[in-house]
Amino acid sequence: MAVPAGRARGPRARAGFSYLVRRPRAPLAPRPPGPPAPRPAGQRPRPAPRGPPKAGDRELRRPAGSPTRAGLRQDWNATTPVFAEAARAMEPFSRGDGGRFGNPSSGHALGRECRVAVEGARAAVGRLVNARSPEEVVFVSCGTEADNWAVLGAVRAGRRRLRASGRGDSAVPHVVTSTVEHPAVTECLRAWAEEGLLAFTEVGVTAEGLVDPAAVEAAVTRDTVLCTVMHSNNEVGAVNPIREIASRVRAKQPGITVHTDAAQSLGKVSVDVQELGVDLATIVGHKFGAPKGVAALYMREGVELDNFLYGGGQERGRRGGTENVLLVAGLGAAAEVAFAEATATREHMLTMRALIRQRFEAAFPEEGRLRFNGPANPASALPNTLSVSVRDVDSSAVLAAVADRVAASAGAACHSSEGPVVSRVLSEMGVARAFALGTFRLSVGRSSTPEEVEEGVHALVEEIRAHLAARLAGP
């Protein structure tokens, strides 16, 4: 039997192919009768064959999200574990059970089985964001693709509108955004601006990390075709007033397209696209219990948006490429969990976040040692995110020291030979450098436990105290 191998060798190799020839294995000689031959000295005995598994034989399976030796996870904003419900939904498609390996575009039975799964997931995601129709949900590979599509598709469509309005070929589409967007938005804008294909204005944030709707409105010009502002910020948990932003920009420029990146919000707070009044919304699976590698773009029916990936007629002709049924099924199941458990999950997250804050305040009671970043009003903040700054501490160094025990993020990273660089979000908020360099982003999730939180905070606090003591002791 010949199977593909890594490199072509010998005369059998042909251009574009390589083969590994498996030689037939000789049959085993029958074991001679009598007792087994003695083992050579020093050789370990072969373990006796085990019978059927018994109670207690199998290693404990931790529930999804429980702490492990690899780290007490307080970094849910970076990613979540795949929820058990999502894993179960994907399992039949990973094994191909009952023919569940077909192409969802095929008209035969194998394809229909997979098409049903894809459309079921589409309906679940649409229900989660309150889309008017499941057809307003288009599956993509990741949040970056969704953000890039929203920007480039809206700009191309907007350019045509400008030209049709008599502005001529010299009119350059203009985009309004904020200074704290995900790089999937900002880097896309910069790349196209360098090509002369668009211009954009970045609006700053308040000291609490919120985007001011009045500032966004003021930045809109007669050439503005797109407003893109994230729904919530991953670092400090600020939830932006998207509804007011959309209302203001449309009052000033009726034909504008409004996009929000809701990656950090789903599974934590309500994202109702009808209430928000947005045309486009980015949905990222691995932020709320689905696997990595699958996301979606909510696309309001009737919105003018050019395609981003061209190919076959998948996703009703909007996005070429065969749907990944396995991952899409997981996304749909995670969306069902987020929808069903919205209230309970939010309350649980609020409790866990409050516990983290209490432990930090108890550990560092002295005046001026701590600063909590983000909105003071709980209605404007993610329920699971706590950004805390400890003055005169290097958070990157602290987290590096406890990396095998605690998973968390810093507000500064060593990106320069000159030392730590403060994140743009904290810089835009005006956080003093002495605090910004000591910023920790701690985020909890659906299966975080008080014991996990207590142990994680204890490890951080002990390391912070050690760093402060070393600093006081001097060189």
Helices and strands as residue ranges (DSSP letters): E 2-4, E 19-21, E 72-73, H 84-95, G 97-99, H 109-129, G 134-136, E 137-140, H 143-164, E 174-178, H 183-194, E 199-203, H 213-219, E 224-228, H 242-252, E 257-261, H 273-276, E 280-284, G 285-287, E 295-299, G 315-317, H 325-340, H 342-363, E 370-373, G 378-380, E 385-390, H 395-401, E 406-407, E 409-410, E 412-416, E 419-422, H 424-429, H 433-436, E 439-443, H 450-473
